């Protein structure tokens, strides 16, 4: 029995490379997640301000300084939102 869309975890994947974004989206959906993909920091901030997500994933293609700034702004909007930052192939959870 497949989980209903309401019961699937909602992820927001922030990726600056549209090709990687498409591949990661397909992988995460196949793994059973509902996934929103955005290609900019501003899109991520707008979406987090208007929709509920269980986790935000920030891709390794985003420069490290921008990763930190995006995380700070996301926390300002939702202080309890889990953020997974992937930098240089290593994941950091905040």
HUGIVEN-V125497 format. One record per residue. PSI is psi in radians with two decimals (NA if undefined). D_LAST is the distance of its C-alpha to the last C-alpha in Angstrom with 1 decimal. Layout:
[[PSI,D_LAST] [PSI,D_LAST]]
This chain:
[[2.25,33.0] [2.50,30.3] [2.53,27.5] [2.69,28.2] [-0.56,26.0] [-0.46,25.0] [-0.13,23.6] [2.43,21.6] [2.44,17.8] [2.13,17.2] [2.54,15.0] [2.09,14.8] [2.08,15.1] [2.04,15.3] [2.25,17.7] [-0.29,20.3] [1.98,22.8] [-0.51,24.7] [-0.82,26.1] [-0.69,22.8] [-0.78,21.5] [-0.73,24.6] [-0.82,24.2] [-0.66,20.6] [-0.85,21.6] [-0.73,24.6] [-0.80,22.7] [-0.67,20.1] [-0.75,23.0] [-0.48,25.1] [-0.05,22.5] [0.24,22.8] [2.66,20.1] [2.22,20.9] [2.24,19.5] [2.38,19.6] [2.32,19.6] [2.70,19.7] [0.22,20.9] [2.79,19.7] [-0.72,17.1] [-0.71,19.7] [-0.69,20.2] [-0.81,16.5] [-0.73,16.6] [-0.77,20.0] [-0.71,19.1] [-0.52,16.1] [-0.36,18.6] [-0.28,21.2] [2.76,19.8] [2.30,17.5] [2.63,14.9] [-0.38,13.1] [2.48,10.4] [2.30,10.2] [2.15,10.5] [2.15,11.1] [2.79,13.9] [-0.24,15.1] [-0.18,18.1] [2.26,16.3] [2.52,17.0] [-0.77,14.3] [-0.67,15.3] [-0.66,15.0] [-0.84,11.6] [-0.76,10.5] [-0.73,13.0] [-0.78,12.1] [-0.74,8.5] [-0.80,10.4] [-0.65,13.0] [-0.74,11.1] [-0.61,9.7] [-0.54,13.3] [-0.70,14.6] [1.71,12.6] [-0.40,10.5] [0.15,9.8] [2.10,8.8] [2.38,6.2] [2.22,5.4] [2.01,6.4] [2.17,7.7] [2.02,11.0] [2.23,12.9] [0.64,16.3] [0.03,16.2] [2.44,13.2] [2.45,10.0] [2.22,6.6] [2.31,3.8] [NA,0.0]]
